[in-house]
């Protein structure tokens, strides 16, 4: 939750306070779906920005944090997107995915996109935002961190490079218009506040690794890797991380 909240504020700052930057967002949406809403920050922000729109925050479990400060036009739904969702056909003007790369197994990705197409209204659109797991100016320690992350995700059935297939999945689902936007973010204090936050997120991920795969990295190794890599090497090499927005429109 903390990592997702930090990333929410980062994306808003990168895009000058905007919650949406893609070309196919409708002018007067009536219904918006936020998939994997987490603490619901994006959903609540969008509900305030579009008070005449109903914003659905979808996740697999209820989180009481969602309801704190939520506008009346937010609806919290509990469902699993790996199965058929409870929404009717042609229902949403806009569907938003962000950082769901770890929540959708590669074998299920096309089925999820097919289901999202079913519930997207004619003229509506979808956007998925994720890291591409491509890094620029990697040092040797960061490559070690990266390879450890890739191995951990592989064991969990997660393809860290699947964002490269999002556009193909959209087209196969039936979206006729697609748009891909890539950009990089500095990783480390050398990139100012945003870079420091991204390094902090990576540090949190590093500390989770020994819990999820103790044979890959020990807690002591994780702490040292954070100190030597995330606190120092990324600044020395001026490491950057790549992200992608993939949008599709249902015509």
FENVENDA-V103302 format. One record per pair of residues at least 4 apart in sequence whose C-alpha atoms are under 7 Angstrom apart, sorted by the first residue. I is the first residue (numbers start at 1). J is the second residue. Records with the same first field share a line. If there is no record, write none. Layout:
I->J  J
//
This chain:
1->5  38  39
2->6
3->7  201
4->8
5->9
6->10
7->11
8->12
9->13
10->14  194
11->15
12->16  17  18  19
13->17
22->247
24->125  249
25->94  125
26->93  124
29->53  93
30->52  53  54  93
31->53  54  55  92  93  94
32->54  55  56  92  93  94  95
33->55  56  57  92  94  95  96
34->43  56  57  58  95  96  97
35->57  58  59  96  97
36->58  59  97  100
37->57  58  59
38->59
39->63  65  66
40->44  57  66
41->45
42->46
43->47  55  57
44->48  70  71  74
45->49
46->50
47->51  53  55  71  73  74
48->71
51->73
53->73
54->73  74
55->73  74  75
56->74  75  76  77
57->75  76  77
58->76  77  78  79
59->77  78  79
60->78  79  80
61->78
62->78
66->70
70->74
79->85
80->85
81->85  112
82->108  112
84->115
87->91  119
88->119
89->118  119
90->118  119  120  121  122
91->119  120  121
92->119  120  121  124
93->120  121  124  125
94->120  124  125  126
95->125  126  127
96->126  127  128
97->127  128  129
98->128  129  130
99->129  130
100->104
101->130
102->158
104->108  109
105->109  157  158
106->158  159
108->112
109->113
110->114  169
111->115
112->116
113->117  169  170  173
114->118  173
115->119
116->120
117->173  174
120->124  125
122->250  251
123->249  250  251
124->249  250
125->248  249  250
126->247  248  249
127->245  246  247  248
128->245  246  247
129->244  245  246
130->163  243  244  245
131->242  243  244
132->161  163  242  243  244
133->160  161  242
134->241  242
135->239  240  241  242
136->239  240  241
137->237  238  239  240
138->142  143  237  239
139->143  233  237
140->144
141->145  229
142->146  229
143->147
144->148
145->149
146->150
147->151
148->152  216
149->153
150->154  160
151->155
152->156  213
153->157  158  159  160
154->158  159
162->166
165->169
166->170  246
167->171  178  246
168->172
169->173
170->174  175  248
171->175  176
175->248  249  250
176->249  250  251
177->248  249
178->247  248  249
179->246  247  248
180->244  245  246  247
181->244  245  246
182->242  243  244  245
183->242  243  244
184->240  241  242  243
185->195  240  241  242
186->191  195  239  240  241
187->191  195  196  198  199  234  239  240  241
188->195  196  198  199  230  231  234  235
189->193  195  196  235
190->195  235  238
191->195  196
192->196
193->197
194->198
195->199
196->200
197->201
198->202
199->203  230
200->204
201->205
202->206
203->207  226  230
204->208
205->209
206->222
207->219  222
208->212
209->213  217
210->214  217  218  219
213->217
214->218
217->221  222
218->222
219->223
220->224
221->225
222->226
223->227
224->228
225->229
226->230  231
227->231  232
228->232  233
229->233  234
230->234
232->236
233->237
234->238  239
235->239
//
